[in-house]
Amino acid sequence: MNEGIGAQANLRVYQRRIARAYDALVRPRQFAEGDLVLKAAAHLMKGKSASQFAATWEGPFVVKEANENGYYRLSEPDSEVLPAPVNAKWLKAYHP
């Protein structure tokens, strides 16, 4: 019985260590309304490969709506809103 308790304690220690290492490397991406962003190309979001000359980023786009859950509604700088929200993991800041 004591072996099970020791294994559970070791597992919790291991999980905490992995979580700290992950949190140290990952920077949450947060954008505000009006920010300019680039969006990952559709083939990247679908996990498919493309020609080596295919663009990996599209844009720039303007953030029209920022949700607390990490999804953003984008639009072209001069026109309409894109139909589907985009997760922050597929966006990066655009610096002209």
N, C-alpha and C positions, 0 to 999 in steps of 0.2 A: 504493500500500500504506500509506503513512503517513497518508492521510486516514482510513482505517478505524480505525487506532489512536487518532487524535485524537477521532474520533466516539465510540468506546467509552469513552475517558477522560471526555469531556464527559457521557456518559450516566450514568456512575458518580457523578460530582460532582452531577448533577441529582437522582439518586435519593437520595443521602445528604441533600441539602438538603430534599427533600420529606419524607423520613422524620423529620428533626429537627423540621420544622414540625408534622407530624402528632403526634409524641410530645409536643410542648410543649402542645398543645391537649387531647389525649385523656387523661382520668383513668381508670385501670382501676377497675372496680367490684368490690370484694371484700366479701363478707358472711360473717359467722360464724354458726354454729348458734345459734339463739335470737333472731337479729335480726328485726325487723319490716320488711317490704318491701311495696311496691306492685308489681303486675304489669301490664304493658301489656295493654289490652283485646285480645280475640281478633281483631277486625277490623284493628287496627294491625299485629299480627304477621303477618297474611295479606296485608297490603298493600292492603286494600280500604277504600273510603270508607264512612262511615256518616252518619247524621243529624248535624247540627251540635250537637245536644243530647245525643248519645251520650257516655257516659263514656269517657275515654281511659285511665284507670287503674282497676284492680280491687284490692280488698284492704281491710285489710291481711292479709298472710300471714306465717307464721312459717317461717324457714329451718330445715328439719329435717336436711338433709344438704348439706354443701358439698363439691364435688369440685374437685380441682386444675385441671381442664380448663375451668373457668368455668361449669359447669352446677350448678344447685341444685334440690333437692327441697323443695317447699313444702307447707304444710298450713294449714288454717283455724286460727285461734287456739285453738279449742275442740275440734277433731275430727281428721278423717282426713287422710292424706297425699294430695296430688294425684297422679294417675297418671303424668304425663310430667314429666321434668326440664325446667327452664326456663333458657335462656341468660341470663347476667348483663346482656346488652345490653337485655333486656326488663324489667329490674328497676330500682327505685330505692328508696332508703332512705325509710322511713316515720317521720315525727316527729310523735307525737301532740300 
